Amino acid sequence: MAFKTENLERGDIISIVGAAQNDYLGQTGVLPVTKGGYSNTVVNSGSGEYDGGDRVIGWPNGLEVDGDLLFTVGWGDGFAVRRLNNDGSMTRLFYDNTFLYRDSSSTYNHMQSVAISTTQQKGVVMTYNVDGYTTFDYSGLVNGGTTFVKDARPTHSNPQRFIGGAGSSGLNISSAGLYYTSGLVAAGDWIYVGEYDARHYRRCLRRSMVDGTEQVLGSSDGTADKLSGSATVDRNGYRFTLFYDEINDRVFYFSYYNSNFQVVLDASTSTPELLWCDVGDTGYGDDGYEQGLHINDPVNAPNRMYIGGGNRILDLDITPCLTGSAPTIHNDILINGSNNNINFDCLFRFGSKYQKTSGLPMDKDPGYSTYIRTYADRDKNMNLGWLDQENNKTPGFIRYNDTTEDTTTGGRGRSCRYSYGGHHVLMASANGTKYWVQTGYSHDGHRFKTYAESTYPKRLIGNWEIVYGTYTLTNSAAVDEVFVANVDKFTVPSNCTLTVYVSNDNGSSWETYDRTTTNAHQFSTTGTQLRVKLSASGQPDKSPYYMGFDGPLSVHYKSLHDAAKDANIKYKVTRKRLR
């Protein structure tokens, strides 16, 4: 009998635990889901106390935290400050829909960058697509206070300029960031800014929140204020995304074009130094289209990190840059479809805002410091994903559409979906109770979600299982032989397993299927009803997955003649009539 073929489709799923399967835009993927879903939240709301400043699109600095205070900027709904309460709820302390000052009279409500100096309890808000800034003083909110001060509109000759407003620096910096990534960070008393326009080639700028002092680090020729021995800055980078590494007191300037990155060392001090990291000299391009930073071990290996590149993520070491050489590239993770990776067709977001795994605030997983989360951008990677460092892949679904998933484990409900972001941060209320607070833009964004600390919402449900069926032959013939296609294409990280089981008696008994073989499996039992089970064991930071670009998972099955099933018959000859 010829094989009968069926795809292991979402409509054939009998049960699914800890996983999701989709088929959309050519992807038929199977992935583990995270522990945090739409329903197992403490708070999930975008109304009342949660309305305003909730359209958080900026990465990584669309939000800031100081103690129990959460500062957020929204794309189209202004700026807000909230307090995290002991029960996980939040109270809105201040909200202004048109918070951003522009020129001498107008305001604006689309923002993606906020930075606060926790030492001075002051902050600033900016955006990339219009000129302007607004500063504020939140000292009256700490320790349970209720007073917030929005500073008056600047009165100098160029009130839209955060740097150079009075002409002291010779540079004019009035916008921040790249598209929906953010270009403001604080290091101690200083606010660093990275301009959208090409206004400060080879220079990094900062402004003191103590007295407004402006400083320009570096020079137009790339020689001034540069770490002794570092290479000549030979590219003119612009359109910056900024990160701050608090542990090592470093500010990273990642440019979208023509540079890749500079690092400000001792960033909070009065004597910072610039370090030039020339990725272009490595042969891996010098543009930073992807946005992210993740340092696996910022204490013991601070110079080894993952950064964004041109359609790739780079695992590199900047130690050689300290003596004038190019960084060492350890891994090059292409995200453009190569190596069965998914082309998200977006500015791929990944990594952490805070690099620490102790103390607050924190967005790394304290138990899995090398676990790198990925986020949504432009309606891609909407259910979020992670970076598989071991296999150089970025598991994630293109979109949430056409997905069947576990919606019950831990009360998680379905997976959360975002057009942009989905970033979360661990912070504490006044009595020290910790909660994960999650923000995002569009779909399940425009609202705040808080999870109990113990939920660890971004951890994977590493152990997952899917059962498909029931498949039958014509006239309920016996299912004697089965072949399961493409299960050999699953990516199985180290210390994880994927076992395939098959049953011809509707799941009453199961036989282990060798997923690495090209031979069909013969059943030792008799039955007419075929089921297939995928059973994975994994960890909170890694688990088996199928990206889905080798075609659908499928099953091929048939009956055999009695002679074909008799193991004692060593040679089986098909009879043919000879002329």
Secondary structure per residue as TSV (DSSP state, phi and psi in degrees):
chain	resnum	aa	ss	phi	psi
A	1	M	-	360.0	138.9
A	2	A	-	-71.6	154.9
A	3	F	-	-66.8	140.7
A	4	K	E	-97.8	138.2
A	5	T	E	-118.1	135.7
A	6	E	E	-137.9	140.0
A	7	N	E	-79.3	144.3
A	8	L	-	-81.4	82.3
A	9	E	-	-89.7	163.8
A	10	R	G	-59.6	-34.9
A	11	G	G	-69.0	-13.3
A	12	D	G	-95.0	-0.1
A	13	I	E	-72.1	121.5
A	14	I	E	-86.4	-41.0
A	15	S	E	-150.5	148.6
A	16	I	E	-145.4	127.8
A	17	V	E	-132.1	122.1
A	18	G	S	76.8	8.9
A	19	A	E	-140.8	170.9
A	20	A	E	-141.0	148.6
A	21	Q	E	-130.5	137.2
A	22	N	E	-134.0	163.2
A	23	D	E	-145.6	101.0
A	24	Y	E	-153.3	132.1
A	25	L	T	52.1	41.8
A	26	G	T	86.7	-3.8
A	27	Q	E	-99.2	127.2
A	28	T	E	-121.3	86.4
A	29	G	E	-107.4	156.8
A	30	V	E	-130.0	121.3
A	31	L	E	-136.8	151.0
A	32	P	E	-70.2	151.9
A	33	V	-	-100.5	167.5
A	34	T	B	-89.8	163.2
A	35	K	S	-70.7	-31.3
A	36	G	-	-88.2	124.4
A	37	G	-	-124.0	-162.5
A	38	Y	S	-74.4	-23.1
A	39	S	S	-108.8	-22.9
A	40	N	S	-91.5	41.1
A	41	T	-	-92.2	159.5
A	42	V	S	-81.2	-41.8
A	43	V	E	-134.3	139.1
A	44	N	E	-146.2	92.4
A	45	S	E	-154.1	149.1
A	46	G	S	-129.2	19.0
A	47	S	S	-123.5	167.4
A	48	G	G	60.5	-122.3
A	49	E	G	-64.3	-13.2
A	50	Y	G	-106.6	5.3
A	51	D	-	-94.3	132.4
A	52	G	S	105.5	128.0
A	53	G	S	63.3	20.2
A	54	D	-	-100.5	-4.6
A	55	R	B	-88.4	66.0
A	56	V	-	-80.0	105.8
A	57	I	-	-107.1	-21.4
A	58	G	-	-72.3	138.5
A	59	W	B	-133.6	133.1
A	60	P	T	-91.8	-2.6
A	61	N	T	-112.0	43.3
A	62	G	S	-83.5	-5.7
A	63	L	E	-142.7	155.8
A	64	E	E	-140.3	156.2
A	65	V	E	-135.1	136.5
A	66	D	E	-138.2	106.2
A	67	G	T	62.8	-121.0
A	68	D	T	-95.2	11.0
A	69	L	E	-101.1	131.6
A	70	L	E	-117.5	121.5
A	71	F	E	-106.4	128.6
A	72	T	E	-136.3	147.2
A	73	V	E	-118.0	139.1
A	74	G	E	-115.5	150.2
A	75	W	B	-86.2	89.5
A	76	G	T	108.1	-2.1
A	77	D	T	-139.4	30.5
A	78	G	E	77.6	-150.7
A	79	F	E	-128.6	144.7
A	80	A	E	-149.7	155.9
A	81	V	E	-125.5	132.2
A	82	R	E	-129.4	155.3
A	83	R	E	-108.5	132.9
A	84	L	E	-81.4	121.3
A	85	N	-	-88.0	167.2
A	86	N	T	-63.3	-26.2
A	87	D	T	-92.0	5.9
A	88	G	S	93.1	-9.0
A	89	S	-	-77.7	172.4
A	90	M	E	-131.4	147.8
A	91	T	E	-114.9	128.9
A	92	R	E	-79.8	120.5
A	93	L	E	-97.1	-29.2
A	94	F	E	-155.1	141.2
A	95	Y	E	-151.1	136.0
A	96	D	E	-143.6	114.3
A	97	N	T	-66.5	-34.5
A	98	T	T	-114.8	58.9
A	99	F	-	-72.2	-29.8
A	100	L	E	-83.0	119.3
A	101	Y	E	-74.4	140.0
A	102	R	-	-107.4	-103.7
A	103	D	S	-86.2	-132.9
A	104	S	S	-87.3	-4.1
A	105	S	S	-145.7	-30.7
A	106	S	-	-92.7	163.4
A	107	T	E	-129.7	177.3
A	108	Y	E	-154.6	152.8
A	109	N	-	-124.2	8.2
A	110	H	B	-104.9	106.2
A	111	M	-	-132.7	147.9
A	112	Q	-	-134.4	4.1
A	113	S	E	-135.7	127.5
A	114	V	E	-140.3	141.3
A	115	A	E	-141.5	141.9
A	116	I	E	-127.4	142.3
A	117	S	E	-94.3	107.5
A	118	T	T	-71.0	-20.5
A	119	T	T	-73.6	-34.8
A	120	Q	T	-102.4	-12.5
A	121	Q	T	57.3	43.8
A	122	K	E	-131.8	160.1
A	123	G	E	-153.4	177.3
A	124	V	E	-145.3	149.4
A	125	V	E	-125.3	137.1
A	126	M	E	-145.9	178.8
A	127	T	-	-149.4	175.5
A	128	Y	S	-95.2	-28.3
A	129	N	S	-99.9	-6.1
A	130	V	S	-137.2	156.7
A	131	D	-	-84.1	134.2
A	132	G	-	153.4	165.5
A	133	Y	-	-160.7	159.8
A	134	T	E	-139.7	131.3
A	135	T	E	-104.5	161.8
A	136	F	E	-152.9	163.4
A	137	D	E	-125.8	119.0
A	138	Y	-	-112.4	15.9
A	139	S	G	-58.3	-28.6
A	140	G	G	-75.3	-2.9
A	141	L	G	-97.8	-17.5
A	142	V	G	-71.6	156.9
A	143	N	G	56.1	37.5
A	144	G	G	86.5	5.0
A	145	G	-	-70.3	171.6
A	146	T	-	-128.8	5.7
A	147	T	-	-97.8	122.0
A	148	F	-	-122.3	136.4
A	149	V	E	-118.6	115.2
A	150	K	E	-86.6	116.8
A	151	D	-	-62.5	153.0
A	152	A	-	-65.6	157.5
A	153	R	-	-57.3	135.9
A	154	P	-	-58.0	143.8
A	155	T	-	-111.3	1.9
A	156	H	S	-72.1	177.0
A	157	S	S	-65.1	-24.1
A	158	N	S	-128.3	76.0
A	159	P	T	-68.0	-12.3
A	160	Q	T	-85.3	-8.0
A	161	R	-	-92.2	120.7
A	162	F	S	-75.8	-36.9
A	163	I	B	-117.7	131.9
A	164	G	S	84.9	14.4
A	165	G	T	-61.8	-38.0
A	166	A	T	-99.8	7.7
A	167	G	S	81.2	8.4
A	168	S	S	-71.7	-31.6
A	169	S	S	-92.4	-19.6
A	170	G	S	81.3	-1.4
A	171	L	-	-120.3	154.3
A	172	N	-	-120.5	103.9
A	173	I	B	-116.6	112.6
A	174	S	-	-134.7	0.2
A	175	S	-	-137.5	163.7
A	176	A	-	-144.4	137.3
A	177	G	S	96.4	-172.1
A	178	L	B	-131.5	115.2
A	179	Y	T	47.0	-114.5
A	180	Y	T	-103.1	16.1
A	181	T	B	-100.7	158.9
A	182	S	-	-107.4	146.6
A	183	G	-	-119.3	29.7
A	184	L	E	-128.4	136.8
A	185	V	E	-144.7	156.9
A	186	A	E	-110.7	140.4
A	187	A	E	-133.0	101.7
A	188	G	T	63.4	-124.0
A	189	D	T	-83.3	-4.6
A	190	W	E	-106.6	139.3
A	191	I	E	-105.5	121.1
A	192	Y	E	-96.1	144.6
A	193	V	E	-133.4	141.7
A	194	G	-	-121.2	120.6
A	195	E	-	-77.3	147.4
A	196	Y	S	-71.9	-46.5
A	197	D	S	-80.8	165.3
A	198	A	S	-83.6	72.9
A	199	R	-	-111.0	-10.3
A	200	H	S	-142.8	52.5
A	201	Y	T	-45.5	131.5
A	202	R	T	64.3	10.4
A	203	R	E	-129.5	146.6
A	204	C	E	-117.4	135.4
A	205	L	E	-118.9	146.2
A	206	R	E	-145.5	158.2
A	207	R	E	-135.8	134.1
A	208	S	E	-75.9	135.4
A	209	M	T	-88.7	3.1
A	210	V	T	-84.4	-53.3
A	211	D	T	-135.4	7.8
A	212	G	-	82.1	6.2
A	213	T	-	-57.5	134.8
A	214	E	E	-106.7	142.8
A	215	Q	E	-136.1	142.2
A	216	V	E	-112.9	117.5
A	217	L	E	-97.1	130.6
A	218	G	E	92.0	-178.1
A	219	S	-	-147.9	168.7
A	220	S	T	-63.1	-24.5
A	221	D	T	-94.9	4.0
A	222	G	S	74.7	24.4
A	223	T	-	-113.2	-32.4
A	224	A	T	-76.6	148.5
A	225	D	T	53.2	35.9
A	226	K	B	-108.4	140.1
A	227	L	-	-54.8	131.5
A	228	S	T	-56.3	126.7
A	229	G	T	94.6	-10.2
A	230	S	-	-76.9	158.1
A	231	A	-	-70.0	160.1
A	232	T	-	-66.9	134.2
A	233	V	-	-75.6	104.6
A	234	D	-	-112.6	16.9
A	235	R	S	-136.6	150.1
A	236	N	-	-103.9	85.5
A	237	G	-	-80.3	150.5
A	238	Y	E	-157.9	173.1
A	239	R	E	62.6	85.2
A	240	F	E	-104.0	144.8
A	241	T	E	-114.3	130.0
A	242	L	E	-112.3	141.9
A	243	F	E	-129.6	152.1
A	244	Y	E	-122.0	124.7
A	245	D	E	-97.6	96.1
A	246	E	T	-63.5	-37.2
A	247	I	T	-60.2	-41.4
A	248	N	T	-108.0	7.0
A	249	D	T	53.9	54.5
A	250	R	E	-127.7	136.9
A	251	V	E	-107.1	130.1
A	252	F	E	-103.8	127.9
A	253	Y	E	-106.2	99.9
A	254	F	E	-96.9	120.5
A	255	S	E	-97.0	147.9
A	256	Y	E	-74.6	-34.9
A	257	Y	E	-126.9	138.7
A	258	N	S	63.6	39.0
A	259	S	-	-167.7	-47.3
A	260	N	-	76.5	-80.2
A	261	F	E	-160.7	155.6
A	262	Q	E	-120.2	153.0
A	263	V	E	-123.6	129.8
A	264	V	E	-93.8	113.4
A	265	L	E	-88.5	147.7
A	266	D	T	53.8	48.2
A	267	A	T	-65.4	-28.9
A	268	S	T	-87.4	-5.7
A	269	T	S	-92.2	176.7
A	270	S	S	-82.1	-7.0
A	271	T	S	-129.1	61.4
A	272	P	-	-72.5	158.7
A	273	E	E	-130.3	149.7
A	274	L	E	-98.4	138.1
A	275	L	E	-121.3	126.9
A	276	W	E	-96.4	126.8
A	277	C	E	-119.0	101.7
A	278	D	-	-94.2	89.4
A	279	V	G	-68.2	-28.7
A	280	G	G	-57.0	-33.9
A	281	D	G	-72.3	-9.8
A	282	T	G	-87.8	-13.2
A	283	G	T	88.7	9.4
A	284	Y	S	-109.9	24.2
A	285	G	-	82.5	160.9
A	286	D	S	-122.6	9.2
A	287	D	-	-96.6	153.5
A	288	G	-	-120.0	63.3
A	289	Y	-	-65.3	-32.6
A	290	E	S	-89.7	149.9
A	291	Q	E	-120.5	116.2
A	292	G	E	178.0	159.2
A	293	L	E	-149.5	131.1
A	294	H	E	-148.1	119.5
A	295	I	-	-107.5	109.8
A	296	N	S	-58.4	-43.6
A	297	D	-	-135.8	83.0
A	298	P	T	-68.7	-13.5
A	299	V	T	-88.3	-53.2
A	300	N	T	-93.6	-22.2
A	301	A	-	-138.7	64.1
A	302	P	T	-68.1	-19.5
A	303	N	T	-95.2	-3.1
A	304	R	E	-96.4	123.5
A	305	M	E	-156.5	161.9
A	306	Y	E	-102.1	128.9
A	307	I	E	-132.0	166.6
A	308	G	E	-85.9	146.9
A	309	G	-	-133.0	-163.7
A	310	G	S	-80.1	100.6
A	311	N	S	59.9	30.3
A	312	R	E	-156.8	163.9
A	313	I	E	-117.6	132.0
A	314	L	E	-110.7	132.7
A	315	D	E	-99.2	111.0
A	316	L	E	-140.2	169.3
A	317	D	E	-126.4	124.3
A	318	I	-	-92.9	6.3
A	319	T	G	-54.4	-43.9
A	320	P	G	-60.7	-24.6
A	321	C	G	-64.4	-25.8
A	322	L	G	-64.7	-21.8
A	323	T	G	-118.9	23.2
A	324	G	T	91.9	7.9
A	325	S	-	-105.2	168.8
A	326	A	-	-73.4	155.1
A	327	P	-	-64.2	156.9
A	328	T	E	-88.5	124.9
A	329	I	E	-92.5	119.6
A	330	H	E	-96.2	-30.1
A	331	N	E	-154.3	145.1
A	332	D	E	-127.9	106.6
A	333	I	E	-102.8	101.8
A	334	L	E	-77.1	139.9
A	335	I	-	-115.2	17.4
A	336	N	S	-102.3	25.3
A	337	G	S	101.5	-16.7
A	338	S	G	-65.8	149.1
A	339	N	G	58.9	35.9
A	340	N	G	60.8	27.9
A	341	N	-	-91.0	160.6
A	342	I	-	-92.5	138.1
A	343	N	-	-92.8	100.0
A	344	F	-	-76.5	-12.6
A	345	D	-	51.9	53.8
A	346	C	S	-156.5	-179.7
A	347	L	-	-89.0	97.1
A	348	F	-	-67.0	127.3
A	349	R	E	-107.5	136.8
A	350	F	E	-158.6	167.3
A	351	G	E	95.9	-150.9
A	352	S	-	-136.3	144.0
A	353	K	S	-74.5	-45.8
A	354	Y	-	-106.6	131.0
A	355	Q	-	-90.4	-6.1
A	356	K	-	-83.6	158.0
A	357	T	S	-122.0	16.5
A	358	S	S	-145.6	154.0
A	359	G	S	78.5	170.7
A	360	L	S	-128.0	154.7
A	361	P	S	-72.5	164.6
A	362	M	B	-152.0	139.4
A	363	D	-	-124.9	-4.5
A	364	K	S	-74.9	160.7
A	365	D	B	-83.3	118.9
A	366	P	T	-63.0	-23.1
A	367	G	T	-92.7	-14.0
A	368	Y	B	-140.3	76.7
A	369	S	T	-67.5	-20.1
A	370	T	T	-94.3	3.3
A	371	Y	-	-78.8	114.0
A	372	I	E	-107.0	115.4
A	373	R	E	-85.1	151.4
A	374	T	E	-118.6	154.5
A	375	Y	E	-127.2	171.5
A	376	A	B	-84.2	150.5
A	377	D	B	-156.6	130.3
A	378	R	T	54.7	43.9
A	379	D	T	64.2	24.5
A	380	K	B	-118.9	151.7
A	381	N	S	56.2	41.7
A	382	M	T	-67.4	-30.5
A	383	N	T	-89.4	5.9
A	384	L	-	67.2	167.9
A	385	G	E	-158.4	-152.9
A	386	W	E	-152.6	169.2
A	387	L	E	-102.9	116.6
A	388	D	B	-86.7	94.6
A	389	Q	T	-65.7	-31.4
A	390	E	T	-70.2	-37.9
A	391	N	T	-112.4	6.6
A	392	N	T	57.1	49.5
A	393	K	B	-134.9	162.2
A	394	T	-	-124.1	75.3
A	395	P	-	-58.5	135.2
A	396	G	-	170.6	154.4
A	397	F	-	-84.5	146.3
A	398	I	S	-57.3	-51.4
A	399	R	-	-139.3	178.5
A	400	Y	S	-83.6	-14.4
A	401	N	S	-59.4	150.5
A	402	D	S	53.1	53.5
A	403	T	E	-124.1	135.1
A	404	T	E	-113.6	130.5
A	405	E	E	-148.7	166.4
A	406	D	-	-69.0	122.1
A	407	T	-	-118.6	12.8
A	408	T	-	-119.3	-33.7
A	409	T	G	-56.2	125.7
A	410	G	G	63.0	17.4
A	411	G	G	68.2	22.0
A	412	R	-	-66.9	-28.3
A	413	G	-	69.0	-161.7
A	414	R	S	-75.2	168.2
A	415	S	-	-70.1	147.6
A	416	C	-	-74.6	147.5
A	417	R	-	-127.7	142.0
A	418	Y	-	-142.6	150.8
A	419	S	S	-82.9	-34.5
A	420	Y	B	-141.7	142.6
A	421	G	B	78.9	-131.9
A	422	G	-	99.2	19.7
A	423	H	-	-68.4	146.9
A	424	H	E	-132.8	157.5
A	425	V	E	-144.9	143.2
A	426	L	E	-93.8	123.8
A	427	M	E	-140.6	172.2
A	428	A	E	-126.8	150.0
A	429	S	-	-81.1	-178.5
A	430	A	T	-60.3	-34.2
A	431	N	T	-90.8	9.4
A	432	G	-	91.6	1.4
A	433	T	-	-71.8	129.0
A	434	K	E	-98.7	141.4
A	435	Y	E	-139.4	146.4
A	436	W	E	-85.7	126.0
A	437	V	E	-112.4	127.1
A	438	Q	E	-118.8	137.8
A	439	T	-	-126.1	174.8
A	440	G	B	171.7	174.2
A	441	Y	B	-121.5	129.3
A	442	S	S	69.1	164.3
A	443	H	T	54.1	-103.2
A	444	D	T	-93.1	9.9
A	445	G	-	-82.6	-160.6
A	446	H	S	57.9	33.7
A	447	R	S	-166.0	166.2
A	448	F	E	-111.9	139.8
A	449	K	E	-124.8	129.6
A	450	T	E	-116.3	140.4
A	451	Y	E	-123.2	147.1
A	452	A	E	-58.5	144.9
A	453	E	G	-52.3	-41.6
A	454	S	G	-67.9	-13.9
A	455	T	G	-69.9	-32.8
A	456	Y	-	42.7	69.1
A	457	P	T	-62.8	-23.8
A	458	K	T	-90.1	-6.5
A	459	R	S	-70.1	146.7
A	460	L	B	-77.6	148.9
A	461	I	-	-83.2	89.8
A	462	G	-	-63.6	-34.3
A	463	N	S	-92.6	112.9
A	464	W	E	-133.3	164.2
A	465	E	E	-154.6	138.9
A	466	I	E	-132.4	133.6
A	467	V	E	-117.3	129.5
A	468	Y	E	-114.8	149.6
A	469	G	E	157.8	-165.3
A	470	T	E	-94.7	138.3
A	471	Y	E	-109.1	137.4
A	472	T	-	-134.9	157.0
A	473	L	-	-92.4	166.8
A	474	T	G	-58.6	138.5
A	475	N	G	60.6	24.7
A	476	S	G	54.6	40.7
A	477	A	-	-66.1	159.4
A	478	A	-	-66.8	137.5
A	479	V	-	-94.7	106.1
A	480	D	-	-104.8	-24.1
A	481	E	E	-142.7	144.0
A	482	V	E	-146.7	143.9
A	483	F	E	-130.3	129.3
A	484	V	E	-108.6	115.1
A	485	A	E	-90.3	145.0
A	486	N	S	74.4	1.3
A	487	V	G	-69.7	-18.0
A	488	D	G	-73.6	-11.8
A	489	K	G	-89.7	-1.6
A	490	F	-	-62.4	141.3
A	491	T	B	-90.0	123.0
A	492	V	-	-119.7	101.6
A	493	P	-	-64.0	166.1
A	494	S	T	-60.1	149.1
A	495	N	T	62.2	21.3
A	496	C	-	-127.2	158.5
A	497	T	E	-137.7	153.5
A	498	L	E	-132.2	120.1
A	499	T	E	-115.5	133.4
A	500	V	E	-106.8	129.6
A	501	Y	E	-118.4	148.6
A	502	V	E	-131.2	150.0
A	503	S	E	-140.1	136.9
A	504	N	S	-108.5	8.4
A	505	D	B	-121.8	36.6
A	506	N	T	64.7	31.0
A	507	G	T	90.0	4.3
A	508	S	S	-67.0	-35.0
A	509	S	S	-139.6	152.4
A	510	W	-	-127.3	144.0
A	511	E	E	-120.0	141.8
A	512	T	E	-75.0	131.8
A	513	Y	E	-103.8	132.1
A	514	D	-	-79.3	103.4
A	515	R	T	-75.9	-9.6
A	516	T	T	-92.0	-8.5
A	517	T	-	-86.5	159.1
A	518	T	S	-103.3	3.1
A	519	N	S	-96.8	148.6
A	520	A	-	-72.3	154.8
A	521	H	E	-96.4	129.7
A	522	Q	E	-98.2	129.6
A	523	F	-	-72.2	144.7
A	524	S	S	-91.9	-9.1
A	525	T	S	-110.5	169.4
A	526	T	-	-108.6	130.8
A	527	G	-	-170.8	168.0
A	528	T	S	-124.6	-1.5
A	529	Q	B	-123.8	112.6
A	530	L	E	-93.6	134.8
A	531	R	E	-131.3	154.1
A	532	V	E	-128.1	136.4
A	533	K	E	-128.0	129.5
A	534	L	E	-103.9	125.1
A	535	S	E	-129.3	117.4
A	536	A	E	-114.7	143.0
A	537	S	E	-115.7	132.6
A	538	G	-	-147.5	-165.1
A	539	Q	B	-124.4	168.3
A	540	P	T	-62.6	-16.9
A	541	D	T	-115.9	1.5
A	542	K	B	-164.4	151.4
A	543	S	-	-167.7	156.1
A	544	P	-	-59.3	147.6
A	545	Y	B	-155.6	159.7
A	546	Y	B	-126.4	117.7
A	547	M	-	-73.5	-28.2
A	548	G	-	94.7	14.2
A	549	F	-	-104.2	10.9
A	550	D	S	-99.4	13.7
A	551	G	-	99.9	173.3
A	552	P	-	-72.6	155.5
A	553	L	-	-69.5	139.4
A	554	S	E	-145.8	162.2
A	555	V	E	-129.4	138.1
A	556	H	E	-125.6	126.9
A	557	Y	E	-148.3	155.9
A	558	K	E	-162.7	172.3
A	559	S	-	-91.4	159.1
A	560	L	-	-123.9	150.2
A	561	H	-	-65.2	154.8
A	562	D	H	-57.4	-38.4
A	563	A	H	-64.3	-36.0
A	564	A	H	-67.7	-24.9
A	565	K	H	-89.8	-6.1
A	566	D	-	-86.7	108.6
A	567	A	T	-66.6	-19.9
A	568	N	T	-75.9	-16.6
A	569	I	-	-88.9	106.9
A	570	K	-	-78.1	-33.9
A	571	Y	-	-122.7	122.3
A	572	K	-	-110.7	120.5
A	573	V	-	-114.6	127.4
A	574	T	-	-80.7	125.3
A	575	R	-	-72.0	135.2
A	576	K	-	-133.5	143.1
A	577	R	-	-79.0	126.9
A	578	L	-	-98.2	131.7
A	579	R	-	-91.7	360.0
